[in-house]
Amino acid sequence: MRAKTIAAAPSRTAAALAALVVAAAGSLVLGGARPAHAGSAAVTYDCVFASSHSVFTTTATLTADATTTPGTPVDLTLSFADGPANGPVALTAGTVAVSARLGVTGQDPVTVSAPASNAAVAPYAEIPIPDLTGTLTVAQPGTVQLTPGDLTLNITNYGLSIACTVDGTAPVLSTVTVTDGSTGSAAAAVEKISGRPATDTTGARPGDTVTLGGTGWTAGEPVDGVRLCALDGTSACADDVLTPDLTVDGDGRLTGTVLIGAGAPPGPHTLVITQGSLGATVVLGVLGTRSLQLSPSGGGPGTTTTVTGASFDPGDEVTVTGVDADGQATGAPLVAPVDARGAFTATLTPAAGTVKVVATEADGGAGDLAEAAWSATADGGSAEQTLKVVVSGGALTMAQAAGEVTLSPVTVDGTEHTATGSLNAVEVKDFRGSTRGWSLVGTVTDFTNSAGAAVPAGNLSWTPTCAVHAGAAAASTVTPGSPGPLSATTAVPLCTQAASDDPTSVTGGDFDAGASLDLRVPAITQAGEYAAVLRLTLS
């Protein structure tokens, strides 16, 4: 009996497996009992596998809570109405893990995901997409718009990662209103922070006095308390770091101040004000000590340093200057804006005589600054040149020893026999210079003779062997498939090299693949010469 092996062309396989990719739309549900609304729009995805592109258009439906409050984590569930079409290789159960990103205006995207939980998927059938879950926390009152983002399918048993990006402008599917957290008719807001311009009401330091105002409170009743709480809702609120002096007049107007104590931890917070059943939440950042870092911290004439500041007043501007031992400026100053988190970055070339770099806030007092030492050298200096080199990736290829595979003969005698042999040697070379890894799988037809009698394909089993080619280098290990029967419809792994999660790494190399073969010949079998085709597919 002869079993013939046939190698599939890698380029054809790659193009076929690209059919695993499809764009999908979903519905996003922000958890809780708040009212929700939904919006739908057509979304086009460009999906990439290796160098192959597949473009798909579908309808996306996004459902979200109409309102939420700052710092309140909300549950997200992204559902897909339709799944992608599989390629020519069957997928076993529990091998498709999916994740997606959702754009949120004014802050970083959020990721929703689900572990691999799919049922087995036949070639060219639909790949089911499970519900993807995650959470979203919005920091500031206002509105945020939610849009569909990148979609990723990880086919875990083949080491494939297929990335889909939105083609064109992502549509706005939902708008969420973020309220200030007030309960009842009460409302409150920061009106002023001591020593700051009237427009700066976002961040206070320990020792600052915060002036509050509001309406809708119970006339003449005292305020129960004011607490400082972490904005993300994960930390307990603190009662002992604030000194409040708040009153409510006969018209229900809230007035007064809150002193930020020395023990208030830096970071984004909320002031939670309560009066009986009434309450209001005010977003307030607590700033730490102003700091300055230089990189590098010294050098000769002409050296450029990156100046990074932290815990400066949000929304302010800083003047960055080099000064000498007498405190006099040594060169032209730079002006840099401070972002909403109190940070800034500037690039400075210190002039001769500079001993330190100073950053001073534009609207601050004499102490609203930070400084860092500069170690100047008398001569020498430094300069930078940008060097580039293009490293082009090679190909993923396979080759096999020529000839047919002849299994050991058997004689019909009323008992089951086993015909044995070995797969012709296969060599896989992956010089793409990527992190994708590869998979070599096989299927086999039924064994048939000239009269049409058959031995089922499932009677053939193999025991795979995989190794680095003698004298060759490999970037990572190769794993043999499990011993067991082959199939005419389901691809069985012979050897795989897993993809890497480290974007700075590389997979690939030169490998040898093979297998011992065992064919169970039934006790009652028609005599004759039987042949089958064993097909190997590399991707």
C-alpha positions as CSV (number, residue, x, y, z in Angstrom):
1,M,0.0,0.0,0.0
2,R,1.3,3.4,-0.9
3,A,0.5,6.7,0.7
4,K,1.5,9.7,-1.3
5,T,2.3,13.0,0.5
6,I,1.6,16.3,-1.3
7,A,2.8,19.7,0.0
8,A,0.5,22.7,-0.3
9,A,1.9,26.0,-1.6
10,P,2.4,28.4,1.4
11,S,1.2,31.5,-0.5
12,R,-2.1,29.7,-1.3
13,T,-2.5,28.6,2.3
14,A,-1.9,32.1,3.6
15,A,-4.5,33.5,1.3
16,A,-7.0,30.9,2.3
17,L,-6.4,31.4,6.0
18,A,-6.9,35.1,5.6
19,A,-10.5,34.1,5.0
20,L,-10.7,33.4,8.8
21,V,-10.9,37.2,9.2
22,V,-14.1,39.2,9.0
23,A,-15.3,42.5,10.3
24,A,-18.0,42.2,13.0
25,A,-20.4,44.6,14.6
26,G,-21.6,44.5,18.2
27,S,-23.8,46.0,20.9
28,L,-22.1,47.5,23.9
29,V,-24.1,47.4,27.1
30,L,-23.0,49.6,30.0
31,G,-24.1,47.8,33.2
32,G,-26.5,49.0,35.8
33,A,-30.1,50.0,36.1
34,R,-29.6,53.4,34.4
35,P,-31.6,54.1,31.2
36,A,-29.9,53.0,28.0
37,H,-30.0,53.9,24.3
38,A,-28.7,52.2,21.2
39,G,-27.4,53.3,17.8
40,S,-26.5,51.4,14.6
41,A,-24.2,52.2,11.6
42,A,-22.4,50.4,8.9
43,V,-18.7,49.6,9.8
44,T,-16.0,48.4,7.4
45,Y,-13.0,46.5,8.7
46,D,-9.7,45.8,6.9
47,C,-8.4,42.5,8.3
48,V,-4.8,41.4,7.8
49,F,-3.3,38.0,8.0
50,A,0.4,37.9,6.8
51,S,0.3,40.0,3.7
52,S,-3.3,39.2,2.8
53,H,-6.1,41.7,3.3
54,S,-9.8,41.0,3.6
55,V,-12.3,43.8,3.7
56,F,-15.7,43.3,5.3
57,T,-18.7,45.6,6.0
58,T,-21.3,44.9,8.6
59,T,-23.8,46.8,10.8
60,A,-22.7,47.7,14.3
61,T,-25.2,48.3,17.1
62,L,-23.9,49.8,20.3
63,T,-26.1,50.0,23.5
64,A,-24.9,52.1,26.4
65,D,-26.2,53.6,29.6
66,A,-27.4,57.1,28.9
67,T,-25.9,58.5,32.1
68,T,-23.1,57.6,34.6
69,T,-21.0,59.4,37.2
70,P,-17.3,60.2,37.4
71,G,-15.2,57.3,38.8
72,T,-18.1,54.8,38.7
73,P,-16.9,51.6,36.9
74,V,-19.5,50.4,34.4
75,D,-19.7,46.9,32.9
76,L,-19.2,46.6,29.1
77,T,-20.5,43.8,26.9
78,L,-19.8,43.9,23.2
79,S,-21.8,41.4,21.1
80,F,-21.4,40.5,17.5
81,A,-24.5,39.7,15.3
82,D,-22.5,37.6,12.9
83,G,-19.1,35.8,13.1
84,P,-16.4,35.6,10.5
85,A,-16.2,32.9,7.7
86,N,-13.6,30.2,8.4
87,G,-10.9,29.3,5.9
88,P,-10.2,25.8,4.5
89,V,-8.8,24.4,7.8
90,A,-11.2,23.2,10.5
91,L,-10.9,24.8,13.9
92,T,-11.3,22.6,17.0
93,A,-13.4,23.6,20.0
94,G,-12.1,26.3,22.4
95,T,-9.4,27.7,20.1
96,V,-10.7,31.2,19.1
97,A,-10.1,34.0,21.6
98,V,-11.4,37.4,20.6
99,S,-10.8,40.9,21.9
100,A,-11.8,44.4,20.7
101,R,-11.0,48.0,21.5
102,L,-13.7,50.7,21.9
103,G,-12.9,54.3,21.4
104,V,-13.8,56.8,24.2
105,T,-13.5,60.5,23.5
106,G,-11.2,62.3,25.8
107,Q,-9.4,59.2,27.2
108,D,-7.7,56.0,26.2
109,P,-9.6,53.3,24.5
110,V,-11.0,50.4,26.6
111,T,-10.6,46.7,25.7
112,V,-13.3,44.0,25.9
113,S,-12.4,40.4,25.5
114,A,-13.5,36.8,25.9
115,P,-11.6,33.5,26.4
116,A,-11.7,30.8,23.7
117,S,-15.1,29.1,24.1
118,N,-16.2,28.3,20.5
119,A,-17.6,25.0,19.3
120,A,-15.7,23.1,16.6
121,V,-15.8,25.0,13.3
122,A,-15.9,23.2,9.9
123,P,-13.9,24.7,6.9
124,Y,-15.7,27.7,5.5
125,A,-18.3,27.7,8.2
126,E,-19.0,30.8,10.4
127,I,-16.8,31.3,13.4
128,P,-18.9,32.2,16.4
129,I,-18.0,35.3,18.4
130,P,-18.8,35.2,22.1
131,D,-19.8,38.2,24.1
132,L,-16.8,40.4,24.9
133,T,-16.7,42.0,28.4
134,G,-14.8,44.7,30.2
135,T,-15.3,47.9,32.2
136,L,-15.1,51.6,31.6
137,T,-14.4,54.4,34.1
138,V,-14.9,58.1,33.0
139,A,-13.0,60.7,35.1
140,Q,-14.8,64.0,34.4
141,P,-18.4,65.2,34.1
142,G,-19.6,65.9,30.5
143,T,-20.2,63.6,27.6
144,V,-18.2,60.8,25.9
145,Q,-18.8,59.3,22.5
146,L,-18.2,55.5,22.0
147,T,-17.0,54.2,18.7
148,P,-16.0,50.7,17.4
149,G,-12.2,50.0,17.3
150,D,-9.7,47.3,16.4
151,L,-10.8,43.6,16.5
152,T,-8.4,40.7,17.0
153,L,-9.0,37.0,16.5
154,N,-6.4,34.7,18.1
155,I,-6.5,31.1,16.7
156,T,-4.6,29.6,19.6
157,N,-3.9,26.1,18.4
158,Y,-2.4,27.4,15.1
159,G,-0.6,30.3,16.7
160,L,-2.3,32.8,14.4
161,S,-3.2,36.4,15.3
162,I,-5.5,38.1,12.8
163,A,-6.0,41.9,13.2
164,C,-8.9,43.9,11.9
165,T,-8.9,47.7,11.9
166,V,-11.8,50.1,11.1
167,D,-11.5,51.3,7.5
168,G,-12.3,55.0,7.3
169,T,-13.8,57.1,10.0
170,A,-15.4,55.1,12.9
171,P,-19.0,56.1,13.4
172,V,-20.3,57.4,16.7
173,L,-22.7,54.8,18.0
174,S,-23.5,56.1,21.4
175,T,-23.1,59.2,23.6
176,V,-23.0,58.9,27.4
177,T,-23.7,61.8,29.7
178,V,-21.4,61.9,32.8
179,T,-23.2,63.7,35.6
180,D,-21.6,65.2,38.6
181,G,-22.9,62.5,41.0
182,S,-25.5,64.7,42.8
183,T,-28.5,63.0,44.5
184,G,-31.8,64.7,44.9
185,S,-31.8,68.4,43.9
186,A,-28.4,69.1,45.4
187,A,-25.5,70.4,43.3
188,A,-22.0,71.6,44.1
189,A,-18.9,72.9,42.3
190,V,-15.4,74.2,43.0
191,E,-15.4,78.0,42.7
192,K,-11.9,78.8,43.7
193,I,-8.6,77.2,45.0
194,S,-6.4,79.4,47.2
195,G,-3.6,81.1,45.3
196,R,-4.9,80.1,41.9
197,P,-6.5,81.9,39.0
198,A,-10.3,81.7,38.9
199,T,-10.1,79.4,35.9
200,D,-7.9,76.8,37.7
201,T,-10.4,74.6,39.7
202,T,-9.1,71.1,38.8
203,G,-6.3,70.5,41.3
204,A,-5.4,71.4,44.8
205,R,-2.3,70.7,47.0
206,P,-2.2,69.8,50.7
207,G,-2.5,73.1,52.5
208,D,-4.8,74.6,49.9
209,T,-8.3,75.9,50.7
210,V,-11.0,74.9,48.2
211,T,-14.0,77.2,48.0
212,L,-17.3,75.4,47.2
213,G,-20.7,76.7,46.1
214,G,-24.0,75.0,45.3
215,T,-27.8,75.0,45.2
216,G,-30.7,72.7,46.0
217,W,-29.7,71.8,49.6
218,T,-32.0,71.8,52.6
219,A,-32.3,75.3,54.0
220,G,-30.7,75.9,57.4
221,E,-29.6,72.3,57.9
222,P,-25.9,71.4,58.6
223,V,-23.8,69.5,56.1
224,D,-23.2,66.0,57.4
225,G,-19.7,65.6,56.1
226,V,-17.2,65.9,53.3
227,R,-15.0,62.9,52.3
228,L,-12.0,62.5,49.9
229,C,-12.5,59.4,47.8
230,A,-10.4,57.8,45.0
231,L,-11.9,58.6,41.6
232,D,-11.7,55.0,40.5
233,G,-13.9,53.9,43.4
234,T,-11.4,51.2,44.5
235,S,-10.1,52.9,47.7
236,A,-12.0,53.7,50.9
237,C,-12.9,57.3,51.4
238,A,-10.9,59.3,53.9
239,D,-12.5,61.4,56.6
240,D,-9.4,62.7,58.4
241,V,-7.6,64.6,55.6
242,L,-10.1,67.4,55.1
243,T,-11.2,70.3,57.3
244,P,-14.6,71.5,56.0
245,D,-16.4,74.7,56.9
246,L,-19.6,74.5,54.9
247,T,-23.0,76.0,55.6
248,V,-26.4,76.1,53.9
249,D,-28.4,79.3,54.0
250,G,-32.1,79.9,54.1
251,D,-32.3,79.7,50.3
252,G,-30.6,76.3,50.2
253,R,-27.4,77.7,48.9
254,L,-24.2,75.8,49.9
255,T,-21.2,78.0,50.7
256,G,-17.9,77.6,52.5
257,T,-14.4,76.1,52.2
258,V,-12.6,72.8,52.6
259,L,-8.9,72.7,53.7
260,I,-6.9,70.0,52.1
261,G,-4.8,68.4,54.9
262,A,-1.2,67.2,54.7
263,G,-2.2,63.5,54.6
264,A,-4.2,63.8,51.4
265,P,-2.6,61.4,48.9
266,P,-1.8,62.6,45.4
267,G,-4.0,61.5,42.5
268,P,-7.4,62.0,41.0
269,H,-10.1,62.2,43.7
270,T,-13.7,63.3,44.4
271,L,-15.1,65.4,47.2
272,V,-18.3,63.6,48.4
273,I,-20.6,66.0,50.2
274,T,-23.7,64.7,52.0
275,Q,-26.6,66.3,53.9
276,G,-29.2,63.8,54.9
277,S,-30.6,62.1,51.7
278,L,-28.9,64.8,49.6
279,G,-25.4,64.5,48.1
280,A,-23.1,65.8,45.5
281,T,-19.7,64.6,44.1
282,V,-17.1,67.1,42.9
283,V,-14.0,65.9,40.9
284,L,-10.8,67.2,42.4
285,G,-7.2,66.2,41.8
286,V,-4.7,66.3,44.7
287,L,-1.3,67.3,43.5
288,G,2.0,66.1,45.0
289,T,5.4,67.9,45.3
290,R,6.5,69.5,42.1
291,S,9.4,67.6,40.6
292,L,11.8,67.9,37.7
293,Q,13.9,65.3,35.8
294,L,16.6,65.8,33.2
295,S,17.7,63.2,30.6
296,P,20.7,63.3,30.3
297,S,21.5,65.2,33.5
298,G,24.8,66.6,32.2
299,G,27.2,67.0,29.2
300,G,29.4,69.3,27.2
301,P,28.5,72.3,25.1
302,G,25.7,71.6,22.7
303,T,24.2,68.7,24.7
304,T,20.4,68.6,24.5
305,T,18.4,67.4,27.5
306,T,14.7,66.4,27.9
307,V,13.1,68.2,30.8
308,T,10.1,66.4,32.4
309,G,8.0,67.9,35.1
310,A,5.3,66.4,37.4
311,S,2.7,67.7,39.9
312,F,2.6,71.2,38.4
313,D,-0.7,73.1,38.3
314,P,-2.9,71.6,35.6
315,G,-3.6,74.0,32.7
316,D,-0.8,76.4,33.7
317,E,2.4,77.2,31.7
318,V,5.9,76.8,32.9
319,T,9.0,78.7,32.0
320,V,12.1,76.4,31.7
321,T,15.5,78.1,32.1
322,G,19.1,77.2,32.7
323,V,20.8,79.2,35.5
324,D,24.4,79.7,36.7
325,A,25.9,79.5,40.2
326,D,24.6,83.0,40.9
327,G,21.1,82.2,39.9
328,Q,21.2,84.2,36.7
329,A,19.7,82.8,33.5
330,T,22.3,81.3,31.1
331,G,20.2,81.3,27.9
332,A,16.8,82.0,26.4
333,P,13.9,80.5,28.4
334,L,11.4,78.0,27.0
335,V,7.7,78.0,27.7
336,A,5.8,74.7,27.9
337,P,2.1,73.9,28.7
338,V,1.1,71.7,31.7
339,D,-1.4,69.0,30.9
340,A,-4.5,68.0,32.8
341,R,-2.4,65.6,35.0
342,G,0.1,68.3,36.0
343,A,2.9,67.1,33.7
344,F,4.9,68.7,31.0
345,T,7.9,68.0,28.7
346,A,10.4,70.4,27.1
347,T,13.7,70.1,25.2
348,L,16.5,72.4,26.4
349,T,20.1,72.9,25.3
350,P,21.8,74.3,28.4
351,A,24.2,77.2,27.7
352,A,27.8,77.5,29.1
353,G,27.9,78.1,32.8
354,T,24.6,76.3,33.6
355,V,24.5,74.4,36.9
356,K,20.8,73.7,37.2
357,V,17.6,73.9,35.3
358,V,14.5,75.6,36.8
359,A,10.9,75.3,35.8
360,T,8.6,78.1,37.2
361,E,4.8,78.3,36.8
362,A,3.5,81.3,35.0
363,D,0.7,82.2,37.4
364,G,2.3,80.9,40.6
365,G,4.1,82.5,43.5
366,A,7.8,82.5,44.4
367,G,7.7,78.9,45.5
368,D,5.8,77.5,42.6
369,L,8.8,75.9,40.9
370,A,11.1,72.9,40.7
371,E,14.7,72.5,39.8
372,A,17.3,69.8,38.9
373,A,21.1,69.9,38.8
374,W,22.9,70.0,35.5
375,S,26.5,68.6,35.4
376,A,28.3,70.5,32.7
377,T,31.7,69.5,31.4
378,A,34.3,72.1,30.4
379,D,34.9,70.7,26.9
380,G,33.9,68.0,24.7
381,G,30.2,67.7,24.1
382,S,27.8,65.4,22.5
383,A,25.9,65.0,19.2
384,E,23.3,62.6,17.9
385,Q,23.0,60.9,14.5
386,T,20.1,58.8,13.5
387,L,21.0,55.5,11.9
388,K,18.6,53.4,10.0
389,V,18.7,50.0,8.3
390,V,16.0,48.1,6.5
391,V,15.8,44.4,7.3
392,S,13.5,42.6,4.8
393,G,11.7,39.4,5.8
394,G,12.1,36.3,3.8
395,A,9.6,33.5,3.2
396,L,7.8,30.7,5.0
397,T,8.5,27.6,2.9
398,M,8.5,23.8,3.0
399,A,10.1,21.0,1.1
400,Q,9.9,17.2,1.2
401,A,11.8,14.2,0.1
402,A,10.7,12.8,-3.2
403,G,8.9,9.6,-3.8
404,E,5.9,7.6,-2.5
405,V,5.6,6.2,1.0
406,T,5.2,2.4,0.9
407,L,3.8,0.8,4.0
408,S,4.6,-2.7,5.1
409,P,2.5,-5.4,3.3
410,V,-0.1,-7.5,5.2
411,T,-1.9,-10.8,4.3
412,V,-5.6,-11.3,5.0
413,D,-6.1,-14.1,7.5
414,G,-9.2,-13.2,9.5
415,T,-7.4,-11.0,12.0
416,E,-6.7,-7.2,12.0
417,H,-3.2,-6.2,10.9
418,T,-1.1,-3.1,11.1
419,A,0.8,-1.8,8.1
420,T,3.7,0.5,9.1
421,G,5.9,3.1,7.5
422,S,7.4,6.6,7.8
423,L,6.4,10.0,6.4
424,N,8.9,11.3,3.9
425,A,11.1,13.9,5.5
426,V,9.8,17.5,5.5
427,E,11.9,20.6,6.0
428,V,10.2,23.9,7.1
429,K,12.0,27.2,6.8
430,D,10.6,30.3,8.4
431,F,12.7,33.4,7.6
432,R,10.0,36.0,7.7
433,G,11.5,37.8,10.6
434,S,8.2,38.0,12.4
435,T,6.5,36.9,15.7
436,R,3.7,35.0,14.0
437,G,5.0,31.4,14.3
438,W,3.6,28.7,12.0
439,S,1.6,25.5,11.8
440,L,2.0,22.3,9.7
441,V,-1.2,20.2,9.6
442,G,-2.3,17.1,7.6
443,T,-5.4,15.4,6.2
444,V,-5.6,12.1,4.4
445,T,-8.1,10.5,2.0
446,D,-9.5,7.0,2.3
447,F,-7.3,4.2,1.1
448,T,-8.9,2.7,-2.1
449,N,-8.0,0.0,-4.6
450,S,-8.8,-0.3,-8.3
451,A,-12.1,-2.0,-7.6
452,G,-13.2,0.8,-5.4
453,A,-12.8,-1.1,-2.0
454,A,-11.7,1.2,0.8
455,V,-9.9,1.4,4.1
456,P,-11.2,4.5,6.0
457,A,-8.9,7.4,6.4
458,G,-9.4,7.3,10.2
459,N,-7.6,3.9,10.3
460,L,-4.3,5.8,9.6
461,S,-2.5,7.1,12.7
462,W,0.8,9.0,13.0
463,T,3.3,9.8,15.7
464,P,4.8,13.2,14.8
465,T,8.5,14.2,15.3
466,C,9.8,17.8,15.1
467,A,13.3,19.2,15.6
468,V,15.6,22.0,14.6
469,H,17.4,21.1,11.4
470,A,21.0,19.9,12.0
471,G,23.5,22.7,12.1
472,A,20.7,25.4,11.8
473,A,19.6,28.1,14.2
474,A,16.1,28.6,15.5
475,A,14.6,31.5,17.3
476,S,12.2,29.4,19.3
477,T,11.1,25.8,19.9
478,V,9.0,23.7,17.7
479,T,6.3,21.4,19.1
480,P,5.1,18.0,17.6
481,G,1.4,17.3,17.4
482,S,-0.2,14.6,19.5
483,P,0.0,10.9,18.3
484,G,-3.4,9.8,16.9
485,P,-5.6,9.1,13.9
486,L,-5.8,11.4,10.9
487,S,-9.0,12.5,9.2
488,A,-10.3,13.3,5.7
489,T,-12.1,16.5,6.9
490,T,-10.3,17.7,10.0
491,A,-6.7,18.9,9.8
492,V,-4.4,17.4,12.5
493,P,-1.3,19.2,13.6
494,L,2.1,17.6,12.7
495,C,4.4,20.4,14.0
496,T,3.8,24.0,15.3
497,Q,5.8,26.9,16.4
498,A,3.8,29.2,18.6
499,A,3.5,32.9,18.0
500,S,5.2,35.3,20.4
501,D,3.4,37.8,22.6
502,D,6.6,39.9,22.8
503,P,6.6,42.4,20.0
504,T,10.4,42.8,20.2
505,S,11.1,39.1,19.7
506,V,11.2,37.0,16.6
507,T,10.1,33.4,15.8
508,G,11.2,31.1,13.0
509,G,14.2,29.1,11.9
510,D,15.0,25.9,10.0
511,F,13.1,22.7,11.2
512,D,12.7,19.0,10.3
513,A,9.3,17.4,10.5
514,G,8.3,13.7,10.2
515,A,6.1,11.0,11.6
516,S,5.8,7.2,11.9
517,L,2.7,5.8,10.2
518,D,0.4,3.0,11.3
519,L,-2.5,1.8,9.2
520,R,-5.1,-0.6,10.8
521,V,-6.2,-3.1,8.1
522,P,-9.5,-4.8,9.0
523,A,-9.7,-8.5,9.4
524,I,-11.9,-8.8,6.4
525,T,-10.5,-6.7,3.6
526,Q,-10.5,-7.1,-0.2
527,A,-7.1,-8.0,-1.6
528,G,-5.4,-5.4,-3.8
529,E,-3.1,-2.5,-3.8
530,Y,-4.5,0.5,-1.9
531,A,-3.5,4.2,-2.2
532,A,-4.3,7.4,-0.4
533,V,-3.2,11.0,-0.5
534,L,-1.8,12.6,2.6
535,R,-1.9,16.4,2.2
536,L,0.3,18.7,4.4
537,T,-0.7,22.4,4.7
538,L,1.8,25.0,6.1
539,S,0.6,28.3,7.3
